Amino acid sequence: MSGSTLPAPPSLSDPAAFIREQTTLVSPPLVPELRLWTATEITPLWEATELLMQRTGIEPPFWAYAWPGSQALARFLLDQPQVVAGKRVLDVGSGNGLAALAAARAGAQVVANDVDPMSLVAVALNAEENGLSVEGLLADLTGGEVLVDADVVLVGDLCYDKNITERLLSWLRGRVAAGARVLISEPGRAFAPREGVRALATYTVPTTMELESRTERETVILELLG
């Protein structure tokens, strides 16, 4: 656009400060019990992180939004805390940690995992804001080099890419075979599993046209059976 200017390149010398500067504390529509550092508009934060991506190779800011899958999974755990209470829980692809925080609020011992270090900073800030304890783990668990002993594995919204989903489901089936319970929140992504699952609950999650090109998404909590 004529006359427009890009924002000044931000700094990652203090990732926590960057997150606080670029986001606002809000409660997700479906989970008013929790507050998260969240981007209220997509474009400004995306432009800021694009500048950092060019210089540092950081991931896009998926950690800055309360995605429908994470909201539905968090709602499910808060409504049915017995699913995770007193158990070891692993939240894979944790993003901003919403599902992990809900599990911790429900009484679980929680590890929030992501491949993006900024995500784990966001998780730590959100855990602090809500007075909860969540351990962070930076790793691609599907490679098999890092093992986490968990009773319940949570997947909020990762089935949007074919290659990622194939690797993820293969790894998750291994967790089921090892005795873990695997819960997948499915907001209508193209590559989500259709077989070998059972539906536990369905939620209509408010969202925005900017984020999801619609005002709500029907999201199903699935249990992976193997």
KOLBABA-217067 format. One record per residue: residue number from 1; x, y, z of N, C-alpha, C, O in turn. Coordinates in pm, whole numbers, plus 50000, padded with zeros to 5 digits. Example, Ala and Ser with C-alpha at 12.3 -4.5 7.8 and 13.67 -1.06 7.14 Angstrom:
<recs>
{rec 1; {51319; 49431; 50780}; {51230; 49550; 50780}; {51320; 49670; 50780}; {51424; 49668; 50846}} {rec 2; {51285; 49775; 50708}; {51367; 49894; 50714}; {51290; 50003; 50787}; {51341; 50114; 50804}} 
</recs>
This chain:
<recs>
{rec 1; {50085; 49881; 50000}; {50000; 50000; 50000}; {50088; 50124; 50000}; {50187; 50131; 50073}} {rec 2; {50052; 50220; 49919}; {50132; 50342; 49908}; {50139; 50415; 50041}; {50037; 50437; 50106}} {rec 3; {50261; 50452; 50081}; {50277; 50528; 50205}; {50290; 50444; 50329}; {50318; 50499; 50435}} {rec 4; {50270; 50309; 50321}; {50279; 50224; 50439}; {50425; 50194; 50470}; {50510; 50196; 50381}} {rec 5; {50453; 50167; 50596}; {50589; 50134; 50638}; {50586; 50011; 50725}; {50490; 49988; 50798}} {rec 6; {50690; 49932; 50718}; {50703; 49815; 50803}; {50743; 49858; 50943}; {50809; 49960; 50961}} {rec 7; {50701; 49780; 51045}; {50743; 49815; 51180}; {50893; 49799; 51196}; {50957; 49723; 51122}} {rec 8; {50949; 49870; 51291}; {51092; 49857; 51318}; {51124; 49715; 51362}; {51044; 49653; 51432}} {rec 9; {51239; 49661; 51321}; {51273; 49524; 51359}; {51276; 49508; 51511}; {51350; 49578; 51579}} {rec 10; {51195; 49414; 51565}; {51196; 49393; 51708}; {51318; 49314; 51752}; {51394; 49262; 51670}} {rec 11; {51336; 49305; 51882}; {51451; 49233; 51936}; {51404; 49113; 52015}; {51299; 49116; 52079}} {rec 12; {51482; 49006; 52011}; {51452; 48888; 52092}; {51551; 48876; 52208}; {51566; 48767; 52264}} {rec 13; {51617; 48985; 52244}; {51707; 48979; 52358}; {51631; 48948; 52486}; {51687; 48893; 52581}} {rec 14; {51501; 48983; 52489}; {51414; 48952; 52602}; {51283; 48897; 52546}; {51189; 48974; 52525}} {rec 15; {51275; 48765; 52520}; {51155; 48707; 52458}; {51028; 48733; 52537}; {50922; 48757; 52479}} {rec 16; {51036; 48729; 52670}; {50917; 48752; 52752}; {50865; 48894; 52731}; {50745; 48916; 52722}} {rec 17; {50958; 48991; 52725}; {50918; 49129; 52701}; {50855; 49145; 52563}; {50757; 49217; 52547}} {rec 18; {50912; 49078; 52464}; {50856; 49082; 52328}; {50712; 49032; 52329}; {50625; 49094; 52267}} {rec 19; {50686; 48921; 52398}; {50550; 48866; 52402}; {50455; 48964; 52471}; {50345; 48988; 52422}} {rec 20; {50498; 49019; 52582}; {50411; 49114; 52654}; {50382; 49238; 52569}; {50272; 49292; 52573}} {rec 21; {50482; 49283; 52493}; {50464; 49402; 52410}; {50369; 49378; 52293}; {50298; 49468; 52250}} {rec 22; {50369; 49255; 52241}; {50294; 49225; 52120}; {50156; 49166; 52147}; {50078; 49147; 52054}} {rec 23; {50124; 49136; 52274}; {49999; 49069; 52306}; {49929; 49139; 52423}; {49982; 49232; 52484}} {rec 24; {49809; 49090; 52454}; {49728; 49144; 52562}; {49673; 49029; 52645}; {49644; 48922; 52591}} {rec 25; {49658; 49050; 52775}; {49600; 48946; 52859}; {49449; 48940; 52838}; {49378; 49036; 52867}} {rec 26; {49402; 48826; 52788}; {49258; 48808; 52767}; {49221; 48664; 52803}; {49308; 48577; 52810}} {rec 27; {49093; 48640; 52824}; {49041; 48505; 52846}; {48981; 48452; 52717}; {48903; 48523; 52654}} {rec 28; {49015; 48331; 52676}; {48954; 48274; 52556}; {48802; 48261; 52575}; {48757; 48238; 52687}} {rec 29; {48724; 48276; 52469}; {48578; 48272; 52482}; {48524; 48147; 52550}; {48430; 48155; 52629}} {rec 30; {48582; 48032; 52520}; {48531; 47906; 52574}; {48591; 47872; 52710}; {48544; 47780; 52777}} {rec 31; {48695; 47945; 52751}; {48766; 47912; 52876}; {48787; 48040; 52958}; {48901; 48087; 52970}} {rec 32; {48681; 48098; 53012}; {48695; 48223; 53086}; {48772; 48210; 53217}; {48810; 48311; 53276}} {rec 33; {48795; 48086; 53263}; {48868; 48065; 53387}; {49016; 48100; 53377}; {49081; 48123; 53479}} {rec 34; {49070; 48104; 53255}; {49212; 48125; 53235}; {49238; 48253; 53155}; {49157; 48292; 53070}} {rec 35; {49352; 48317; 53182}; {49392; 48436; 53106}; {49525; 48407; 53036}; {49615; 48346; 53093}} {rec 36; {49534; 48454; 52912}; {49651; 48425; 52829}; {49701; 48552; 52762}; {49622; 48642; 52731}} {rec 37; {49832; 48558; 52740}; {49889; 48663; 52657}; {49856; 48629; 52512}; {49910; 48534; 52456}} {rec 38; {49766; 48708; 52452}; {49707; 48675; 52322}; {49713; 48794; 52229}; {49694; 48908; 52271}} {rec 39; {49740; 48767; 52101}; {49737; 48873; 52000}; {49592; 48903; 51964}; {49520; 48813; 51920}} {rec 40; {49550; 49025; 51981}; {49412; 49061; 51949}; {49394; 49090; 51800}; {49281; 49088; 51750}} {rec 41; {49503; 49115; 51730}; {49501; 49130; 51585}; {49615; 49047; 51528}; {49724; 49040; 51586}} {rec 42; {49590; 48984; 51416}; {49690; 48894; 51358}; {49802; 48969; 51288}; {49920; 48940; 51310}} {rec 43; {49768; 49065; 51203}; {49865; 49125; 51111}; {49985; 49191; 51180}; {50098; 49163; 51141}} {rec 44; {49966; 49277; 51282}; {50084; 49342; 51341}; {50185; 49244; 51399}; {50305; 49261; 51380}} {rec 45; {50138; 49143; 51471}; {50231; 49047; 51529}; {50297; 48964; 51420}; {50417; 48935; 51428}} {rec 46; {50220; 48925; 51318}; {50279; 48844; 51210}; {50388; 48923; 51139}; {50492; 48866; 51103}} {rec 47; {50366; 49052; 51117}; {50468; 49134; 51053}; {50592; 49145; 51141}; {50705; 49138; 51092}} {rec 48; {50571; 49161; 51271}; {50685; 49173; 51362}; {50767; 49045; 51363}; {50890; 49050; 51360}} {rec 49; {50699; 48930; 51368}; {50774; 48804; 51372}; {50833; 48768; 51237}; {50935; 48699; 51232}} {rec 50; {50772; 48815; 51128}; {50833; 48792; 50997}; {50970; 48859; 50988}; {51063; 48805; 50929}} {rec 51; {50982; 48977; 51047}; {51113; 49044; 51050}; {51213; 48961; 51129}; {51329; 48951; 51090}} {rec 52; {51169; 48903; 51239}; {51258; 48818; 51318}; {51289; 48688; 51246}; {51401; 48637; 51255}} {rec 53; {51191; 48633; 51175}; {51214; 48509; 51101}; {51324; 48529; 50997}; {51408; 48441; 50977}} {rec 54; {51323; 48644; 50932}; {51425; 48672; 50831}; {51564; 48674; 50893}; {51662; 48634; 50829}} {rec 55; {51574; 48721; 51018}; {51705; 48739; 51081}; {51747; 48621; 51168}; {51866; 48592; 51182}} {rec 56; {51649; 48553; 51227}; {51683; 48451; 51327}; {51625; 48314; 51297}; {51664; 48216; 51360}} {rec 57; {51531; 48304; 51201}; {51472; 48175; 51169}; {51369; 48126; 51269}; {51341; 48007; 51274}} {rec 58; {51312; 48216; 51349}; {51212; 48171; 51446}; {51085; 48126; 51375}; {51062; 48160; 51259}} {rec 59; {51002; 48049; 51447}; {50878; 47998; 51392}; {50771; 48108; 51387}; {50781; 48207; 51460}} {rec 60; {50668; 48090; 51302}; {50554; 48183; 51306}; {50491; 48184; 51445}; {50507; 48088; 51520}} {rec 61; {50419; 48290; 51482}; {50370; 48306; 51620}; {50242; 48229; 51649}; {50142; 48288; 51691}} {rec 62; {50244; 48098; 51628}; {50126; 48017; 51660}; {50093; 48024; 51810}; {49979; 48001; 51850}} {rec 63; {50193; 48056; 51891}; {50176; 48063; 52036}; {50092; 48182; 52081}; {50057; 48191; 52199}} {rec 64; {50058; 48271; 51990}; {49992; 48396; 52029}; {49840; 48390; 52019}; {49773; 48490; 52043}} {rec 65; {49785; 48274; 51984}; {49641; 48265; 51960}; {49581; 48146; 52034}; {49644; 48042; 52050}} {rec 66; {49456; 48164; 52078}; {49382; 48054; 52142}; {49305; 47981; 52033}; {49189; 48013; 52007}} {rec 67; {49369; 47884; 51969}; {49310; 47812; 51856}; {49190; 47731; 51902}; {49185; 47689; 52018}} {rec 68; {49092; 47708; 51815}; {48972; 47634; 51853}; {49001; 47498; 51916}; {48935; 47458; 52013}} {rec 69; {49099; 47426; 51862}; {49130; 47295; 51917}; {49175; 47301; 52061}; {49133; 47220; 52143}} {rec 70; {49261; 47398; 52093}; {49309; 47413; 52229}; {49197; 47458; 52323}; {49189; 47412; 52437}} {rec 71; {49111; 47547; 52275}; {49000; 47592; 52359}; {48907; 47476; 52394}; {48868; 47460; 52510}} {rec 72; {48872; 47396; 52295}; {48782; 47283; 52320}; {48844; 47181; 52413}; {48777; 47129; 52502}} {rec 73; {48972; 47153; 52393}; {49040; 47056; 52479}; {49049; 47107; 52622}; {49029; 47031; 52717}} {rec 74; {49079; 47235; 52639}; {49084; 47293; 52773}; {48948; 47288; 52840}; {48938; 47254; 52958}} {rec 75; {48842; 47321; 52764}; {48706; 47316; 52820}; {48671; 47174; 52865}; {48612; 47155; 52972}} {rec 76; {48708; 47076; 52784}; {48681; 46936; 52816}; {48749; 46896; 52946}; {48689; 46830; 53031}} {rec 77; {48875; 46935; 52962}; {48950; 46895; 53082}; {48899; 46967; 53207}; {48896; 46908; 53315}} {rec 78; {48858; 47092; 53194}; {48805; 47164; 53309}; {48667; 47111; 53348}; {48632; 47111; 53466}} {rec 79; {48590; 47066; 53249}; {48458; 47010; 53278}; {48466; 46867; 53331}; {48378; 46823; 53405}} {rec 80; {48572; 46795; 53292}; {48589; 46656; 53336}; {48730; 46637; 53392}; {48812; 46567; 53332}} {rec 81; {48759; 46699; 53506}; {48896; 46694; 53561}; {48944; 46554; 53595}; {49064; 46530; 53603}} {rec 82; {48852; 46461; 53616}; {48893; 46325; 53651}; {48971; 46257; 53539}; {49039; 46158; 53562}} {rec 83; {48963; 46311; 53419}; {49037; 46253; 53306}; {49188; 46265; 53328}; {49264; 46178; 53285}} {rec 84; {49231; 46373; 53395}; {49374; 46397; 53410}; {49419; 46416; 53556}; {49539; 46417; 53583}} {rec 85; {49327; 46432; 53648}; {49363; 46462; 53787}; {49457; 46356; 53843}; {49429; 46236; 53835}} {rec 86; {49570; 46401; 53900}; {49667; 46309; 53961}; {49750; 46232; 53861}; {49824; 46142; 53900}} {rec 87; {49740; 46265; 53732}; {49812; 46191; 53628}; {49923; 46274; 53565}; {49927; 46396; 53580}} {rec 88; {50014; 46206; 53496}; {50120; 46272; 53421}; {50068; 46301; 53281}; {50029; 46210; 53208}} {rec 89; {50068; 46428; 53245}; {50007; 46471; 53119}; {50112; 46538; 53031}; {50192; 46618; 53078}} {rec 90; {50111; 46504; 52903}; {50199; 46564; 52804}; {50113; 46635; 52700}; {50029; 46572; 52636}} {rec 91; {50134; 46765; 52684}; {50063; 46844; 52584}; {50157; 46867; 52466}; {50254; 46943; 52478}} {rec 92; {50131; 46802; 52354}; {50219; 46807; 52237}; {50178; 46923; 52146}; {50060; 46941; 52116}} {rec 93; {50277; 47000; 52102}; {50246; 47118; 52021}; {50165; 47216; 52102}; {50060; 47262; 52059}} {rec 94; {50216; 47249; 52218}; {50137; 47319; 52320}; {50098; 47461; 52281}; {49997; 47512; 52330}} {rec 95; {50175; 47527; 52194}; {50139; 47664; 52156}; {50149; 47758; 52274}; {50256; 47774; 52332}} {rec 96; {50039; 47821; 52309}; {50039; 47910; 52426}; {50014; 47837; 52557}; {50012; 47899; 52663}} {rec 97; {49995; 47704; 52549}; {49982; 47624; 52671}; {49842; 47614; 52726}; {49825; 47571; 52841}} {rec 98; {49740; 47653; 52650}; {49605; 47655; 52705}; {49560; 47519; 52756}; {49511; 47508; 52868}} {rec 99; {49576; 47414; 52675}; {49535; 47281; 52719}; {49620; 47233; 52838}; {49569; 47169; 52930}} {rec 100; {49750; 47265; 52834}; {49839; 47229; 52945}; {49795; 47297; 53074}; {49795; 47235; 53180}} {rec 101; {49759; 47424; 53065}; {49715; 47498; 53183}; {49585; 47440; 53239}; {49568; 47429; 53360}} {rec 102; {49493; 47403; 53150}; {49369; 47343; 53195}; {49394; 47210; 53266}; {49331; 47179; 53367}} {rec 103; {49488; 47131; 53212}; {49522; 47005; 53277}; {49582; 47029; 53415}; {49550; 46958; 53511}} {rec 104; {49670; 47129; 53426}; {49729; 47163; 53555}; {49622; 47211; 53653}; {49624; 47174; 53770}} {rec 105; {49527; 47292; 53606}; {49418; 47340; 53689}; {49332; 47222; 53736}; {49276; 47225; 53846}} {rec 106; {49323; 47118; 53654}; {49245; 46999; 53689}; {49320; 46904; 53781}; {49264; 46804; 53824}} {rec 107; {49446; 46936; 53813}; {49519; 46855; 53910}; {49622; 46760; 53854}; {49662; 46665; 53922}} {rec 108; {49665; 46784; 53730}; {49765; 46697; 53667}; {49905; 46751; 53684}; {49925; 46870; 53711}} {rec 109; {50003; 46662; 53667}; {50144; 46700; 53657}; {50173; 46712; 53507}; {50165; 46612; 53436}} {rec 110; {50205; 46832; 53458}; {50198; 46860; 53315}; {50334; 46898; 53256}; {50410; 46975; 53315}} {rec 111; {50360; 46843; 53138}; {50472; 46885; 53055}; {50414; 46944; 52926}; {50338; 46877; 52856}} {rec 112; {50449; 47069; 52896}; {50408; 47134; 52772}; {50523; 47125; 52673}; {50633; 47172; 52700}} {rec 113; {50498; 47064; 52559}; {50601; 47041; 52458}; {50574; 47122; 52332}; {50459; 47135; 52289}} {rec 114; {50681; 47176; 52274}; {50670; 47243; 52144}; {50808; 47246; 52080}; {50910; 47228; 52147}} {rec 115; {50810; 47270; 51947}; {50938; 47282; 51877}; {50984; 47426; 51870}; {51095; 47454; 51825}} {rec 116; {50901; 47519; 51915}; {50930; 47662; 51909}; {50965; 47714; 52048}; {50880; 47710; 52137}} {rec 117; {51087; 47763; 52069}; {51123; 47814; 52202}; {51036; 47931; 52247}; {51013; 47948; 52367}} {rec 118; {50986; 48013; 52153}; {50897; 48122; 52190}; {50767; 48068; 52251}; {50710; 48130; 52340}} {rec 119; {50723; 47955; 52203}; {50603; 47892; 52260}; {50622; 47863; 52408}; {50533; 47889; 52489}} {rec 120; {50737; 47810; 52443}; {50761; 47773; 52583}; {50776; 47896; 52672}; {50743; 47891; 52791}} {rec 121; {50824; 48007; 52616}; {50826; 48132; 52692}; {50682; 48177; 52718}; {50648; 48218; 52828}} {rec 122; {50598; 48167; 52614}; {50458; 48204; 52630}; {50388; 48114; 52732}; {50309; 48162; 52813}} {rec 123; {50417; 47985; 52728}; {50359; 47892; 52826}; {50398; 47932; 52968}; {50314; 47934; 53058}} {rec 124; {50526; 47963; 52987}; {50574; 48001; 53120}; {50505; 48129; 53169}; {50466; 48138; 53285}} {rec 125; {50491; 48228; 53080}; {50423; 48353; 53117}; {50276; 48327; 53152}; {50224; 48381; 53249}} {rec 126; {50211; 48244; 53072}; {50070; 48214; 53097}; {50050; 48133; 53224}; {49954; 48153; 53297}} {rec 127; {50143; 48040; 53250}; {50135; 47963; 53374}; {50151; 48054; 53495}; {50078; 48042; 53593}} {rec 128; {50247; 48145; 53486}; {50269; 48240; 53596}; {50145; 48326; 53619}; {50105; 48349; 53734}} {rec 129; {50086; 48374; 53512}; {49968; 48460; 53523}; {49852; 48388; 53592}; {49773; 48450; 53664}} {rec 130; {49842; 48257; 53571}; {49731; 48181; 53627}; {49766; 48105; 53754}; {49685; 48028; 53806}} {rec 131; {49888; 48126; 53805}; {49929; 48061; 53928}; {49939; 47910; 53917}; {49906; 47839; 54012}} {rec 132; {49984; 47862; 53802}; {49991; 47718; 53777}; {50135; 47677; 53747}; {50217; 47759; 53706}} {rec 133; {50164; 47549; 53768}; {50297; 47494; 53742}; {50292; 47402; 53622}; {50222; 47301; 53622}} {rec 134; {50369; 47437; 53518}; {50378; 47356; 53396}; {50524; 47350; 53355}; {50590; 47453; 53345}} {rec 135; {50575; 47231; 53331}; {50713; 47214; 53284}; {50718; 47227; 53132}; {50629; 47176; 53064}} {rec 136; {50819; 47293; 53079}; {50834; 47308; 52935}; {50937; 47212; 52879}; {51038; 47184; 52943}} {rec 137; {50912; 47162; 52758}; {51005; 47071; 52692}; {51017; 47109; 52545}; {50919; 47100; 52470}} {rec 138; {51135; 47152; 52504}; {51162; 47190; 52365}; {51217; 47070; 52290}; {51332; 47030; 52311}} {rec 139; {51136; 47010; 52203}; {51179; 46891; 52129}; {51074; 46852; 52026}; {50955; 46882; 52041}} {rec 140; {51121; 46786; 51920}; {51030; 46719; 51826}; {51020; 46574; 51872}; {51107; 46492; 51842}} {rec 141; {50915; 46543; 51944}; {50903; 46411; 52005}; {50879; 46301; 51903}; {50905; 46185; 51931}} {rec 142; {50831; 46336; 51784}; {50801; 46233; 51685}; {50928; 46167; 51632}; {50920; 46060; 51571}} {rec 143; {51043; 46228; 51655}; {51168; 46167; 51611}; {51213; 46051; 51696}; {51295; 45970; 51653}} {rec 144; {51158; 46040; 51816}; {51188; 45926; 51903}; {51311; 45940; 51988}; {51338; 45852; 52070}} {rec 145; {51389; 46050; 51972}; {51511; 46066; 52051}; {51482; 46105; 52196}; {51560; 46074; 52286}} {rec 146; {51369; 46173; 52218}; {51332; 46218; 52352}; {51207; 46142; 52395}; {51108; 46140; 52322}} {rec 147; {51212; 46082; 52510}; {51099; 46005; 52562}; {51042; 46074; 52685}; {51116; 46119; 52772}} {rec 148; {50910; 46081; 52692}; {50840; 46139; 52806}; {50739; 46039; 52855}; {50654; 45992; 52779}} {rec 149; {50746; 46005; 52982}; {50653; 45909; 53041}; {50525; 45983; 53078}; {50527; 46068; 53167}} {rec 150; {50414; 45951; 53011}; {50289; 46021; 53035}; {50173; 45923; 53039}; {50169; 45824; 52965}} {rec 151; {50077; 45953; 53126}; {49954; 45873; 53131}; {49854; 45921; 53027}; {49778; 45842; 52972}} {rec 152; {49855; 46052; 53001}; {49762; 46112; 52905}; {49841; 46205; 52813}; {49921; 46287; 52859}} {rec 153; {49819; 46191; 52682}; {49883; 46278; 52583}; {49774; 46363; 52517}; {49673; 46310; 52470}} {rec 154; {49796; 46493; 52514}; {49701; 46587; 52456}; {49754; 46643; 52324}; {49873; 46675; 52313}} {rec 155; {49666; 46655; 52226}; {49702; 46717; 52098}; {49591; 46817; 52065}; {49479; 46778; 52033}} {rec 156; {49624; 46946; 52073}; {49521; 47048; 52057}; {49478; 47074; 51914}; {49358; 47080; 51886}} {rec 157; {49571; 47091; 51822}; {49533; 47130; 51685}; {49656; 47119; 51595}; {49716; 47220; 51559}} {rec 158; {49693; 46996; 51559}; {49815; 46976; 51481}; {49793; 46902; 51350}; {49889; 46871; 51280}} {rec 159; {49668; 46875; 51314}; {49643; 46792; 51196}; {49610; 46875; 51072}; {49522; 46840; 50994}} {rec 160; {49683; 46986; 51056}; {49658; 47076; 50944}; {49754; 47053; 50827}; {49734; 47108; 50719}} {rec 161; {49857; 46972; 50848}; {49958; 46945; 50745}; {49974; 46794; 50730}; {49985; 46722; 50830}} {rec 162; {49976; 46745; 50606}; {49978; 46601; 50581}; {50102; 46534; 50639}; {50089; 46433; 50709}} {rec 163; {50220; 46587; 50611}; {50342; 46523; 50658}; {50352; 46525; 50810}; {50388; 46425; 50872}} {rec 164; {50320; 46641; 50870}; {50323; 46651; 51017}; {50227; 46551; 51078}; {50261; 46482; 51175}} {rec 165; {50105; 46542; 51021}; {50003; 46454; 51078}; {50042; 46308; 51067}; {50020; 46231; 51161}} {rec 166; {50100; 46267; 50955}; {50139; 46127; 50940}; {50244; 46088; 51044}; {50234; 45982; 51105}} {rec 167; {50344; 46173; 51063}; {50446; 46144; 51164}; {50386; 46145; 51304}; {50417; 46059; 51387}} {rec 168; {50301; 46242; 51328}; {50241; 46256; 51460}; {50154; 46136; 51495}; {50166; 46082; 51605}} {rec 169; {50067; 46095; 51403}; {49977; 45984; 51432}; {50053; 45853; 51453}; {50016; 45773; 51538}} {rec 170; {50160; 45832; 51376}; {50242; 45714; 51397}; {50300; 45713; 51537}; {50299; 45610; 51605}} {rec 171; {50351; 45827; 51580}; {50407; 45839; 51715}; {50300; 45824; 51822}; {50322; 45758; 51923}} {rec 172; {50183; 45884; 51799}; {50075; 45876; 51897}; {50024; 45733; 51913}; {49991; 45691; 52024}} {rec 173; {50016; 45660; 51803}; {49973; 45520; 51814}; {50072; 45439; 51897}; {50033; 45345; 51967}} {rec 174; {50198; 45476; 51889}; {50297; 45412; 51975}; {50273; 45443; 52121}; {50296; 45358; 52207}} {rec 175; {50226; 45566; 52151}; {50195; 45603; 52291}; {50076; 45522; 52340}; {50074; 45477; 52455}} {rec 176; {49975; 45502; 52253}; {49859; 45421; 52291}; {49903; 45278; 52319}; {49859; 45218; 52417}} {rec 177; {49989; 45223; 52233}; {50038; 45087; 52252}; {50116; 45073; 52382}; {50120; 44965; 52442}} {rec 178; {50179; 45183; 52426}; {50256; 45181; 52550}; {50168; 45203; 52673}; {50218; 45200; 52786}} {rec 179; {50038; 45225; 52651}; {49946; 45236; 52765}; {49894; 45375; 52795}; {49818; 45392; 52890}} {rec 180; {49933; 45475; 52716}; {49885; 45611; 52739}; {49749; 45632; 52676}; {49713; 45564; 52579}} {rec 181; {49674; 45725; 52731}; {49549; 45767; 52671}; {49578; 45891; 52587}; {49639; 45986; 52636}} {rec 182; {49536; 45891; 52461}; {49565; 46001; 52370}; {49435; 46072; 52332}; {49342; 46010; 52281}} {rec 183; {49430; 46203; 52359}; {49313; 46284; 52327}; {49352; 46387; 52222}; {49449; 46461; 52239}} {rec 184; {49276; 46392; 52113}; {49301; 46483; 52002}; {49181; 46575; 51986}; {49067; 46529; 51977}} {rec 185; {49205; 46704; 51983}; {49098; 46800; 51959}; {49094; 46832; 51810}; {49194; 46875; 51753}} {rec 186; {48979; 46811; 51746}; {48970; 46815; 51600}; {48869; 46922; 51555}; {48749; 46900; 51561}} {rec 187; {48919; 47039; 51510}; {48830; 47146; 51466}; {48806; 47148; 51314}; {48789; 47255; 51255}} {rec 188; {48804; 47031; 51253}; {48776; 47024; 51110}; {48897; 47037; 51021}; {48885; 47081; 50907}} {rec 189; {49014; 46998; 51071}; {49135; 47003; 50987}; {49136; 46887; 50887}; {49079; 46781; 50913}} {rec 190; {49199; 46908; 50774}; {49189; 46816; 50661}; {49246; 46678; 50688}; {49197; 46579; 50634}} {rec 191; {49350; 46670; 50773}; {49422; 46543; 50785}; {49399; 46474; 50920}; {49475; 46384; 50957}} {rec 192; {49298; 46516; 50993}; {49267; 46453; 51122}; {49224; 46308; 51102}; {49166; 46276; 50998}} {rec 193; {49250; 46221; 51199}; {49212; 46080; 51184}; {49061; 46063; 51180}; {48988; 46127; 51255}} {rec 194; {49015; 45977; 51092}; {48871; 45946; 51080}; {48838; 45806; 51128}; {48723; 45774; 51156}} {rec 195; {48941; 45720; 51138}; {48921; 45583; 51184}; {49009; 45557; 51305}; {49108; 45626; 51327}} {rec 196; {48970; 45458; 51384}; {49047; 45424; 51503}; {49036; 45528; 51612}; {49126; 45543; 51694}} {rec 197; {48925; 45602; 51613}; {48902; 45704; 51715}; {48758; 45693; 51763}; {48672; 45635; 51696}} {rec 198; {48733; 45751; 51881}; {48594; 45766; 51926}; {48575; 45908; 51978}; {48664; 45966; 52039}} {rec 199; {48456; 45962; 51951}; {48426; 46098; 51991}; {48381; 46100; 52137}; {48297; 46021; 52179}} {rec 200; {48439; 46194; 52215}; {48405; 46207; 52356}; {48317; 46328; 52384}; {48235; 46324; 52476}} {rec 201; {48332; 46434; 52306}; {48254; 46555; 52328}; {48266; 46644; 52205}; {48361; 46631; 52127}} {rec 202; {48170; 46734; 52188}; {48171; 46829; 52077}; {48142; 46968; 52130}; {48052; 46986; 52213}} {rec 203; {48217; 47068; 52083}; {48200; 47206; 52125}; {48191; 47297; 52003}; {48255; 47272; 51901}} {rec 204; {48111; 47401; 52016}; {48110; 47507; 51915}; {48196; 47620; 51970}; {48159; 47685; 52068}} {rec 205; {48311; 47643; 51907}; {48410; 47737; 51958}; {48401; 47869; 51882}; {48418; 47870; 51760}} {rec 206; {48376; 47981; 51951}; {48379; 48111; 51883}; {48520; 48141; 51832}; {48618; 48114; 51900}} {rec 207; {48528; 48196; 51712}; {48657; 48235; 51656}; {48637; 48362; 51575}; {48532; 48426; 51585}} {rec 208; {48734; 48400; 51495}; {48724; 48524; 51418}; {48746; 48497; 51271}; {48811; 48399; 51234}} {rec 209; {48693; 48584; 51188}; {48714; 48573; 51044}; {48863; 48585; 51011}; {48912; 48518; 50921}} {rec 210; {48933; 48669; 51083}; {49075; 48690; 51056}; {49157; 48565; 51085}; {49251; 48533; 51013}} {rec 211; {49119; 48494; 51192}; {49197; 48377; 51233}; {49155; 48251; 51158}; {49241; 48173; 51117}} {rec 212; {49024; 48230; 51140}; {48974; 48102; 51087}; {48882; 48118; 50966}; {48828; 48019; 50917}} {rec 213; {48863; 48240; 50917}; {48773; 48268; 50804}; {48629; 48227; 50833}; {48553; 48194; 50742}} {rec 214; {48593; 48229; 50960}; {48457; 48200; 51004}; {48443; 48245; 51148}; {48542; 48275; 51214}} {rec 215; {48321; 48252; 51197}; {48298; 48303; 51332}; {48291; 48195; 51438}; {48292; 48225; 51557}} {rec 216; {48284; 48069; 51397}; {48286; 47959; 51493}; {48331; 47831; 51424}; {48320; 47816; 51303}} {rec 217; {48382; 47740; 51506}; {48423; 47609; 51455}; {48369; 47500; 51547}; {48387; 47504; 51668}} {rec 218; {48304; 47403; 51486}; {48263; 47285; 51563}; {48385; 47197; 51584}; {48451; 47157; 51488}} {rec 219; {48414; 47167; 51708}; {48538; 47096; 51743}; {48505; 46972; 51825}; {48430; 46979; 51922}} {rec 220; {48562; 46860; 51784}; {48533; 46731; 51849}; {48656; 46684; 51926}; {48768; 46689; 51876}} {rec 221; {48633; 46637; 52048}; {48740; 46574; 52125}; {48739; 46426; 52092}; {48641; 46356; 52118}} {rec 222; {48849; 46378; 52035}; {48861; 46238; 51994}; {48959; 46165; 52085}; {49060; 46221; 52127}} {rec 223; {48928; 46039; 52113}; {49027; 45953; 52179}; {49082; 45856; 52075}; {49007; 45786; 52008}} {rec 224; {49214; 45853; 52063}; {49279; 45763; 51968}; {49281; 45622; 52029}; {49328; 45602; 52141}} {rec 225; {49229; 45526; 51954}; {49214; 45390; 52006}; {49329; 45299; 51968}; {49339; 45187; 52019}} {rec 226; {49414; 45343; 51879}; {49528; 45259; 51841}; {49551; 45259; 51692}; {49643; 45193; 51643}} 
</recs>
